[in-house]
Amino acid sequence: MPSHSALLYDLEGMSVRDEESGYASASSSDESISDVFFTKSHLTFLNRQLQNLEPPEILRWCITTLPSLYQTTAFGLTGLVTLDMLSKLKIPRPQVVDLIFLDTLHHFSETLSLVDRVRKQYPLVNIHMYKPNGVETAQEFAQQYGEKLWETNDQLYDWVAKVEPAQRAYRELQVHAVLTGRRRSQGGKRGDLDVVEVDEAGLIKINPLANWTFKQVQDYVKANNVPYNELLDRGYKSTGDWHSTQPIKEGEDERAGRWKGQQKTECGIHNPRSKYAMFLREQELKKQDEALHLALQSGPKMES
């Protein structure tokens, strides 16, 4: 099956023929022309070629090839290296790659402080912050969804705090492709990561540092004076929400401190979207059952 970035939120119209010349071009008036088109064999070819390139070369390819390109980041070490590399690319382009940061309202204060330092060091970069819909603070979040939602219903927490805000960002910003900070050496589901992927909705995901180790990333940060989260110096090699992140021990995988003790390795934004569509359907059916049960309990009682 071919993969189209235009499938992200519009599944209509796949014609690519220009009515006048018989060919599609940038000046074609046909709005249904896909912004980017990949067949499975093309993706395989691209990954085979990009596999042998260094991250700056992969980023150069991304900027010159992919429209509506953004970087999603929680300001982890890999994402910061990507940001720094982008800032140093010497190629003409209309604008730098904007960042999308999902503020779950439960980040460490050190992470939020890092955001301010990133703004100062890279003043040309725009940071688009997205929060859970309808709430602005952790207190409002708890009032709306209950205390410790990440414990009572972790899938709902992932949806509300991360997946829905991400999808809203992609829709509002008209994102067709994103740079991520995932690497194979992080383990778990990331062990067989490709450089270029296309998700179920057609969103193109590029993992420019997929081949790098943690040491390579850390060495780059030190050599280039890249700002980083001070929690790293306290044993946090991977940093997410404060309630689900712990420092790791010597010899552990760098993401071992995320969701420790749980059968979980991803926060949701890199899981299949169909998984959350099914989850939301189950949640809706559960609400309907509860409402029906409540109605039956509170309904008029028949006299004997």
C-alpha positions in Angstrom: 0.0 0.0 0.0 1.3 3.4 -0.9 1.7 5.9 2.0 0.5 9.5 1.7 1.2 12.3 4.1 -2.0 13.9 2.8 -3.9 11.0 4.4 -3.3 12.6 7.8 -6.7 14.1 8.2 -8.3 14.0 4.7 -8.9 10.6 3.1 -10.6 12.0 0.0 -9.2 12.3 -3.5 -6.1 10.6 -4.6 -5.8 11.8 -8.3 -2.4 13.2 -9.2 -3.1 14.0 -12.9 -2.9 17.6 -14.1 -5.8 18.1 -16.4 -3.9 20.3 -18.9 -0.6 18.5 -19.2 -1.4 15.1 -17.9 1.3 15.5 -15.2 1.2 16.8 -11.7 3.5 19.7 -10.7 3.8 22.3 -8.0 1.7 24.7 -10.0 -1.1 22.1 -10.5 -4.5 23.3 -9.4 -5.6 19.8 -8.3 -5.9 20.1 -4.5 -6.0 16.3 -4.1 -2.3 15.9 -5.1 -0.5 14.3 -2.2 2.2 16.3 -0.6 4.5 13.3 -0.2 4.0 9.8 -1.7 5.8 6.7 -0.5 5.3 3.1 -1.7 6.5 0.3 0.6 9.4 -0.4 -1.8 10.3 3.3 -1.8 10.4 3.4 2.0 12.6 0.3 2.0 14.9 2.0 -0.5 15.0 5.3 1.5 15.8 3.5 4.7 18.6 1.5 3.1 20.1 4.7 1.7 19.6 6.9 4.8 20.9 4.2 7.1 24.5 5.0 5.9 24.2 8.8 6.4 25.2 10.8 9.4 22.4 12.7 11.2 23.2 16.1 9.7 23.0 14.6 6.2 19.6 13.0 7.1 18.4 16.3 8.4 19.5 18.0 5.2 17.5 15.5 3.2 14.5 16.0 5.4 14.5 19.8 5.0 14.9 19.7 1.2 12.4 16.8 0.7 9.6 17.0 3.2 7.0 19.8 3.4 5.4 20.9 6.6 8.2 19.5 8.7 8.2 19.9 12.5 10.2 18.5 15.4 8.3 16.9 18.3 10.3 17.0 21.5 10.1 16.7 25.2 13.6 18.3 25.3 15.4 15.0 25.9 19.1 14.7 25.0 18.5 13.4 21.4 16.0 16.0 20.6 18.3 18.7 21.8 21.1 17.4 19.6 18.8 17.4 16.6 17.8 21.0 17.4 21.5 22.0 17.5 22.3 20.2 14.3 19.4 21.9 12.5 20.6 25.3 13.7 24.0 24.7 12.1 22.9 23.4 8.7 24.3 25.8 6.0 21.5 25.4 3.4 19.0 28.0 2.2 15.5 27.4 3.5 12.5 29.6 4.1 12.3 28.9 7.8 13.8 26.8 10.6 12.0 23.7 11.7 9.5 24.6 14.4 9.2 22.6 17.6 6.1 20.9 19.1 6.3 20.5 22.9 3.5 18.6 24.7 3.1 20.2 28.1 1.4 17.4 30.0 1.2 19.7 33.1 3.3 17.0 34.9 6.8 17.7 33.7 9.7 18.2 36.1 10.4 21.8 36.9 13.9 21.2 35.6 12.3 20.4 32.2 10.3 23.6 32.1 13.4 25.6 33.1 15.3 23.9 30.2 12.6 25.2 27.8 13.5 28.7 28.8 17.2 28.1 28.2 16.5 26.6 24.8 14.5 29.7 23.8 17.5 31.9 24.7 20.2 29.8 22.9 18.1 29.2 19.8 16.0 32.5 19.5 15.0 31.8 15.8 13.2 28.6 16.7 9.4 28.7 17.3 8.1 26.4 20.1 4.5 25.4 19.8 3.2 24.3 23.3 0.1 22.1 23.5 -1.6 21.2 26.8 -4.4 18.8 27.6 -7.6 20.2 26.1 -9.5 22.5 28.4 -7.1 22.7 31.3 -4.1 24.9 32.1 -2.7 23.6 35.4 -2.1 20.3 37.1 -4.7 21.3 39.7 -7.4 21.8 37.0 -6.3 18.5 35.4 -6.9 16.6 38.7 -10.3 18.4 39.2 -11.4 17.3 35.8 -10.0 13.7 35.6 -9.4 12.8 39.2 -6.3 12.4 41.3 -3.5 10.3 39.9 -5.2 9.4 36.6 -1.9 7.9 35.5 -2.5 5.2 38.1 -6.3 4.8 37.9 -6.4 4.7 34.1 -3.0 5.1 32.4 -4.4 4.7 28.9 -6.8 7.5 29.4 -4.0 9.6 30.9 -1.8 9.0 27.8 -4.7 10.0 25.6 -5.7 13.1 27.4 -2.1 14.4 28.2 -0.2 13.3 25.1 -2.0 11.6 22.3 -4.9 14.0 21.8 -2.7 17.2 22.2 -0.3 15.7 19.6 -3.1 15.0 17.1 -4.5 18.5 17.7 -1.1 20.0 17.1 -0.7 18.0 13.8 -4.1 19.1 12.7 -3.9 22.8 13.6 -0.3 23.2 12.3 -1.0 21.0 9.2 2.0 18.8 10.0 3.0 16.3 7.4 6.3 15.1 8.8 8.0 15.1 12.2 11.5 14.6 13.5 11.6 12.5 16.7 14.3 11.7 19.2 14.0 7.9 19.1 17.1 5.7 18.8 17.6 2.0 18.5 20.0 1.9 21.5 17.1 3.0 23.8 15.8 -0.6 23.6 12.3 -1.9 23.9 10.2 -1.4 20.8 12.8 1.0 19.5 15.4 -1.7 18.9 14.5 -2.2 15.2 13.7 1.4 14.4 13.9 2.6 10.8 15.1 6.1 10.0 11.9 6.9 8.1 8.4 5.5 9.1 4.8 6.3 8.1 2.1 5.8 10.7 -1.5 4.7 10.2 -2.7 8.2 9.4 0.0 8.9 6.9 2.2 11.0 9.2 5.9 10.7 8.3 8.2 10.2 11.2 12.0 10.6 10.8 14.4 9.4 13.4 17.6 11.1 12.4 19.7 9.8 15.2 18.4 6.2 15.1 21.9 4.8 14.7 23.5 6.8 17.5 24.3 5.5 21.0 23.7 7.4 24.2 27.5 8.1 24.5 27.6 9.6 21.0 24.6 11.9 21.9 26.2 12.9 25.2 29.6 13.5 23.6 28.0 15.8 21.0 26.2 17.7 23.8 29.5 18.3 25.7 31.5 19.2 22.5 28.9 21.7 21.3 27.7 23.3 24.5 24.1 22.2 24.0 21.8 23.0 26.9 20.4 19.9 28.6 18.2 18.9 31.5 20.1 19.0 34.8 18.3 15.8 35.8 20.7 14.0 33.5 23.5 14.6 36.1 21.3 13.0 38.7 21.0 9.7 36.8 17.9 10.4 34.7 19.0 9.4 31.2 15.5 9.7 29.9 13.0 12.2 31.3 9.2 12.2 31.1 6.6 13.1 33.6 7.7 13.4 37.2 5.3 10.7 38.4 6.6 8.0 36.0 10.3 8.7 35.7 13.1 7.5 38.0 16.9 7.6 37.8 18.5 4.5 36.5 21.3 2.3 37.9 24.6 1.6 36.2 24.2 -0.9 33.4 20.4 -0.4 33.0 18.9 0.6 29.6 18.7 4.3 29.4 14.8 4.2 29.4 14.7 1.7 32.3 13.5 4.5 34.6 10.4 5.2 32.6 7.3 3.4 33.9 9.4 1.2 36.1 7.7 -2.0 37.1 5.1 -1.7 34.4 4.7 -3.6 31.1 5.1 -0.3 29.2 7.8 1.3 27.1 6.0 4.1 25.2 3.9 7.0 26.3 1.3 6.7 23.5 2.3 9.2 20.8 4.4 6.5 19.1 1.8 3.7 19.5 -0.7 2.8 16.6 -3.5 5.3 16.5 -6.0 2.4 16.0 -5.1 1.3 19.5 -6.5 4.6 20.9 -9.5 4.6 18.6 -10.4 1.2 20.1 -9.7 2.4 23.6 -11.9 5.5 23.2 -14.7 3.3 21.8 -14.5 1.0 24.9 -14.5 4.1 27.2 -17.7 5.4 25.4 -19.4 2.0 25.7 -18.5 1.9 29.4 -20.0 5.4 30.0 -23.2 4.3 28.2 -23.5 1.2 30.3 -22.9 3.2 33.5 -25.5 5.7 32.5 -28.0 3.0 31.7 -27.4 1.3 35.0 -27.8 4.5 36.9 -31.1 5.3 35.0 -32.5 1.9 35.8 -31.6 2.3 39.5 -33.1 5.8 39.8 -36.2 5.1 37.7 -39.7 4.9 39.1 -40.4 1.8 41.1 -43.6 -0.2 40.3 -46.0 -0.7 43.2 -46.9 -4.3 44.1 
